[in-house]
């Protein structure tokens, strides 16, 4: 009987931990997801995306000039976030505005 209880407790603890881990991944904030996406593209780890690094994403590569707001030939995290955000302080982003 004690063995059954111990096994049941073990199974419950294991399954609860697995469920909680899955929930924490799903609950990642949009900002955290954007940061994760940015660093996945940043192959050399310098905190900037070059045109070559964006070639991994045809959508981003095609819009490099639009994303590079300060026109310094690379995209930093803030420019990436602005591009990917659905709304800005001034209203909807240009991408959404064009679709309307």
ROTI-835101 format. One record per residue: residue in three letters; z, x, y of N, C-alpha, C, CB in turn. Coordinates in steps of 0.02 Angstrom, whole numbers, padded with zeros to 5 digits, always signed. Atoms other than C-alpha are relative to their C-alpha. Glycine has a CB too. Layout:
ALAZXYZXYZXYZXY/...
This chain:
UNK+00000+00041-00060+00000+00000+00000+00000+00043+00063+00060-00047+00000/UNK-00003-00045-00058+00044+00140+00121-00067+00034+00011+00056+00052-00010/UNK+00065-00032-00006-00122+00223+00085-00050-00047+00032-00026+00023-00070/UNK+00046+00050-00031-00216+00062+00128+00013-00006+00075+00009-00068-00034/UNK-00018+00005-00070-00121+00049+00292-00024+00061+00038+00076-00010+00009/UNK+00021-00062-00032-00155+00231+00333-00076+00002+00009+00024+00061-00041/UNK+00073+00000-00004-00340+00213+00295-00023-00050+00053-00032-00017-00069/UNK+00018+00051-00050-00351+00053+00400+00013+00026+00071+00040-00065-00012/UNK-00016-00028-00066-00265+00138+00547-00050+00054+00019+00072+00029+00001/UNK+00048-00053-00012-00380+00288+00531-00068-00030+00020-00008+00045-00062/UNK+00065+00032-00015-00535+00177+00529+00001-00033+00069-00017-00052-00054/UNK-00005+00033-00066-00475+00077+00680+00000+00052+00056+00064-00042+00004/UNK-00001-00052-00051-00437+00235+00779-00068+00032+00009+00051+00053-00017/UNK+00066-00031-00003-00604+00313+00736-00051-00047+00033-00024+00019-00070/UNK+00049+00047-00027-00705+00156+00776+00014-00014+00074+00000-00065-00039/UNK-00017+00012-00070-00611+00127+00940-00024+00058+00043+00076-00010+00008/UNK+00023-00059-00037-00648+00305+00997-00076+00001+00006+00023+00064-00034/UNK+00073+00002-00001-00832+00287+00952-00025-00053+00048-00027-00011-00070/UNK+00020+00055-00045-00846+00121+01043+00013+00020+00073+00038-00065-00017/UNK-00017-00021-00068-00758+00191+01198-00048+00053+00025+00072+00026+00004/UNK+00047-00052-00020-00873+00342+01199-00068-00030+00019-00009+00052-00056/UNK+00063+00034-00015-01027+00230+01193+00003-00039+00064-00019-00046-00057/UNK-00008+00039-00061-00960+00121+01332-00001+00045+00061+00064-00041-00002/UNK-00001-00045-00058-00929+00270+01446-00069+00025+00016+00048+00058-00013/UNK+00069-00021-00013-01109+00327+01426-00038-00056+00035-00036+00019-00065/UNK+00036+00057-00029-01174+00153+01467+00024-00015+00071+00008-00061-00043/UNK-00029+00016-00065-01058+00139+01617-00013+00055+00052+00074-00011-00008/UNK+00015-00053-00048-01129+00295+01701-00028-00032+00064-00051+00051-00029/UNK+00022+00028-00064-01155+00259+01885-00073+00019+00013+00045+00024+00057/UNK+00069-00018-00018-01331+00256+01955-00004+00069+00033-00030-00053+00046/UNK+00000-00066-00032-01286+00408+02061+00006+00056-00052+00057+00005+00051/UNK-00008-00050+00052-01230+00504+01908-00064+00006-00041+00059-00017-00046/UNK+00063-00001+00038-01390+00455+01817-00054+00036+00040-00023-00072-00017/UNK+00049-00035-00042-01496+00514+01964+00012+00075-00001+00002-00027+00072/UNK-00017-00071+00001-01404+00679+01967-00019+00031-00067+00075+00011+00014/UNK+00019-00024+00067-01429+00699+01780-00075+00008-00006+00027-00048-00054/UNK+00073-00003+00001-01615+00661+01798-00026+00060+00040-00030-00065+00026/UNK+00020-00055-00044-01631+00787+01941+00010+00067-00036+00040-00002+00066/UNK-00014-00064+00032-01548+00928+01845-00039+00010-00064+00074+00006-00014/UNK+00043-00006+00059-01651+00890+01690-00069+00027+00020-00007-00068-00035/UNK+00065-00025-00025-01808+00923+01794+00005+00071+00029-00028-00047+00052/UNK-00010-00065-00033-01734+01077+01880+00005+00055-00052+00065-00001+00044/UNK+00002-00047+00056-01789+01202+01749+00030+00068+00015-00071+00010-00021/UNK-00027-00066-00015-01738+01360+01841+00072-00003+00027-00044+00035+00051/UNK-00069+00008-00019-01570+01288+01896+00017+00020+00071+00042+00038-00045/UNK-00014-00022-00069-01589+01332+02081+00018-00058+00046-00061+00035+00028/UNK-00019+00057-00041-01547+01156+02141-00057-00030+00040+00055+00019+00047/UNK+00060+00026-00035-01724+01122+02201-00055-00012-00052-00025+00050+00055/UNK+00057+00014+00044-01877+01047+02119-00064+00024+00032-00004-00076-00017/UNK+00065-00024-00024-02042+01137+02141-00054-00046-00026-00013+00074-00021/UNK+00057+00039+00025-02213+01061+02116-00009+00012-00074-00065+00019+00039/UNK+00008-00016+00071-02223+01151+01948+00052-00037-00043+00005+00075-00011/UNK-00052+00035+00038-02058+01076+01890-00013-00075-00003+00069+00013+00031/UNK+00015+00072-00001-02115+00902+01940-00060-00018-00043-00011-00023+00071/UNK+00057+00014+00043-02271+00919+01834+00022-00030-00066-00040+00063-00012/UNK-00026+00031+00061-02159+00864+01689+00003-00076+00008+00071+00027-00015/UNK+00000+00072-00013-02158+00692+01772-00061-00017+00043+00066-00022+00036/UNK+00061+00014-00038-02333+00636+01824+00012-00045+00061-00051-00033-00045/UNK-00015+00044-00057-02261+00497+01936+00027+00040+00059+00050-00055-00021/UNK-00030-00040-00054-02156+00620+02035-00048+00052+00026+00064+00033-00025/UNK+00047-00052-00021-02289+00755+02038-00052-00029+00048-00035+00031-00061/UNK+00050+00032-00042-02414+00634+02115+00027-00017+00070-00026-00063-00033/UNK-00029+00020-00064-02292+00589+02254+00042+00056+00031+00043-00062-00010/UNK-00039-00057-00023-02224+00764+02289+00004+00002+00076-00029+00064-00026/UNK+00002-00005-00073-02278+00763+02472+00043-00054+00032-00073-00005+00027/UNK-00040+00055-00026-02195+00594+02502+00075+00012-00012-00021-00066-00031/UNK-00070-00012+00016-02033+00648+02418+00029+00057+00042+00008+00016-00075/UNK-00022-00059-00038-02023+00814+02512+00005-00017+00074-00049+00060-00011/UNK-00007+00026-00067-01956+00738+02672+00002+00055+00054+00063-00040+00005/UNK-00004-00053-00050-01920+00903+02762-00058+00050-00004+00066+00037-00008/UNK+00062-00039+00007-02087+00977+02708+00011+00075-00009-00044-00011+00061/UNK-00013-00071+00013-02014+01140+02643-00025+00022-00069+00075+00013+00005/UNK+00034-00015+00063-02116+01139+02481+00046-00002-00061-00031+00068+00004/UNK-00041+00014+00059-01971+01092+02368+00041-00063+00014+00047+00060-00016/UNK-00038+00062-00005-01864+00939+02335+00072+00014-00020-00031-00057-00044/UNK-00071-00009+00017-01675+00947+02344+00027-00066-00026+00040+00026+00061/UNK-00031+00059+00029-01554+00823+02268+00000-00059+00048+00071+00016-00022/UNK-00002+00056-00048-01538+00721+02428-00068-00033+00008+00025+00025+00068/UNK+00068+00029-00005-01727+00698+02442-00016-00040-00063-00052+00055+00011/UNK+00012+00035+00064-01734+00649+02258+00037-00067-00001+00023+00044-00059/UNK-00040+00061-00001-01595+00521+02281-00031-00051+00047+00072+00015+00021/UNK+00032+00045-00048-01679+00448+02435-00062-00031-00030-00017+00037+00065/UNK+00061+00026+00030-01843+00431+02342+00014-00051-00055-00042+00058-00028/UNK-00016+00043+00057-01764+00353+02188+00041-00062+00018+00036+00039-00052/UNK-00042+00056-00020-01649+00235+02284-00042-00060+00017+00044+00020+00059/UNK+00036+00062-00014-01701+00054+02298+00006-00021+00072+00026-00055-00045/UNK-00010+00020-00070-01631+00033+02473+00029+00059+00038+00046-00062+00005/UNK-00026-00051-00044-01590+00145+02619+00039-00034+00057-00057+00046+00028/UNK-00037+00029-00056-01484+00121+02775-00046-00039+00046+00036+00055+00040/UNK+00048+00033-00043-01642+00067+02865-00031-00062-00033-00055+00048+00020/UNK+00028+00057+00035-01682-00066+02735-00026+00022-00068-00057-00033+00041/UNK+00028-00019+00066-01788-00057+02578-00039+00064+00007-00044-00056-00028/UNK+00037-00063+00000-01868+00107+02530-00074-00014+00010+00012+00039-00064/UNK+00072+00007-00011-02050+00137+02570-00035-00024-00062-00030+00064+00022/UNK+00031+00018+00063-02094+00118+02387+00005-00076-00011+00032+00038-00057/UNK-00009+00071+00008-02021-00058+02380-00036-00039+00055+00073-00018+00000/UNK+00032+00033-00056-02089-00103+02551-00075-00009-00013+00012+00040+00064/UNK+00071+00004+00015-02267-00065+02494-00015-00052-00052-00025+00068-00023/UNK+00010+00048+00052-02245-00177+02343+00005-00072+00025+00049+00011-00056/UNK-00012+00068-00025-02193-00327+02449-00059-00029+00033+00057-00001+00047/
